[in-house]
Amino acid sequence: MRQQVLVLYLSTSALDSPVVGWSRYDGTGRTRPTAGDSDEPPYPTGLDALLDGWRLFQASQLLPPRAGHEYDVSFLKHEFLFEKLEETSTG
């Protein structure tokens, strides 16, 4: 059994909000995804990933911005990590 990981960055903290960034990692070795290998996200929303069988195992903590920094842009703060467990011939 091997793990595939999907990281989705959403436009808000709601799982049904649009995906604005993503990464994939394949522990099965069947694919070797890299950053920038697609112009389109693998799913339109985080909810669509759930509906396709991905399991949500971590969501980013919601921290309010400090006063005066409400409109600063520094990182994608609505990060959600999903996994799928896949059978492999090697276990």
DAQUIBEL-V628124 format. One record per residue. N is the residue number from 1. SS is DSSP state (2 for helix, 1 for strand, 0 for the rest). OMEGA is omega in degrees with one decimal (none if undefined). Layout:
n=N ss=SS omega=OMEGA
n=N ss=SS omega=OMEGA
This chain:
n=1 ss=0 omega=-180.0
n=2 ss=1 omega=-176.4
n=3 ss=1 omega=167.6
n=4 ss=1 omega=-178.0
n=5 ss=1 omega=177.1
n=6 ss=1 omega=177.6
n=7 ss=1 omega=178.2
n=8 ss=1 omega=173.2
n=9 ss=1 omega=-175.9
n=10 ss=1 omega=-177.4
n=11 ss=0 omega=174.8
n=12 ss=0 omega=-179.9
n=13 ss=0 omega=-179.9
n=14 ss=0 omega=-178.9
n=15 ss=0 omega=179.4
n=16 ss=0 omega=176.4
n=17 ss=0 omega=-175.1
n=18 ss=1 omega=174.9
n=19 ss=1 omega=178.0
n=20 ss=1 omega=177.5
n=21 ss=1 omega=-176.1
n=22 ss=1 omega=172.2
n=23 ss=1 omega=176.6
n=24 ss=1 omega=176.7
n=25 ss=1 omega=-174.2
n=26 ss=1 omega=178.3
n=27 ss=0 omega=178.1
n=28 ss=0 omega=-177.4
n=29 ss=0 omega=-179.4
n=30 ss=0 omega=178.3
n=31 ss=0 omega=177.3
n=32 ss=0 omega=-179.4
n=33 ss=0 omega=176.8
n=34 ss=0 omega=178.8
n=35 ss=0 omega=176.9
n=36 ss=0 omega=-179.1
n=37 ss=0 omega=176.7
n=38 ss=0 omega=175.8
n=39 ss=0 omega=-178.6
n=40 ss=0 omega=177.6
n=41 ss=0 omega=179.9
n=42 ss=0 omega=178.0
n=43 ss=0 omega=178.6
n=44 ss=0 omega=-179.1
n=45 ss=1 omega=173.9
n=46 ss=2 omega=178.2
n=47 ss=2 omega=177.6
n=48 ss=2 omega=176.2
n=49 ss=2 omega=176.8
n=50 ss=2 omega=-178.8
n=51 ss=2 omega=179.1
n=52 ss=0 omega=174.4
n=53 ss=0 omega=175.7
n=54 ss=0 omega=179.1
n=55 ss=1 omega=177.0
n=56 ss=1 omega=178.3
n=57 ss=1 omega=175.3
n=58 ss=1 omega=173.4
n=59 ss=1 omega=-178.0
n=60 ss=0 omega=179.3
n=61 ss=0 omega=178.4
n=62 ss=0 omega=179.0
n=63 ss=0 omega=178.3
n=64 ss=0 omega=178.4
n=65 ss=0 omega=175.6
n=66 ss=0 omega=178.5
n=67 ss=0 omega=-179.3
n=68 ss=0 omega=-178.3
n=69 ss=0 omega=-176.2
n=70 ss=0 omega=-175.4
n=71 ss=0 omega=175.9
n=72 ss=0 omega=176.7
n=73 ss=0 omega=-179.5
n=74 ss=0 omega=-178.5
n=75 ss=0 omega=176.8
n=76 ss=0 omega=-169.1
n=77 ss=0 omega=-178.2
n=78 ss=0 omega=-175.1
n=79 ss=1 omega=178.3
n=80 ss=1 omega=179.4
n=81 ss=1 omega=-179.2
n=82 ss=1 omega=176.2
n=83 ss=1 omega=167.4
n=84 ss=1 omega=174.6
n=85 ss=1 omega=-175.7
n=86 ss=1 omega=173.2
n=87 ss=0 omega=174.2
n=88 ss=0 omega=-178.9
n=89 ss=0 omega=-179.1
n=90 ss=0 omega=175.2
n=91 ss=0 omega=none
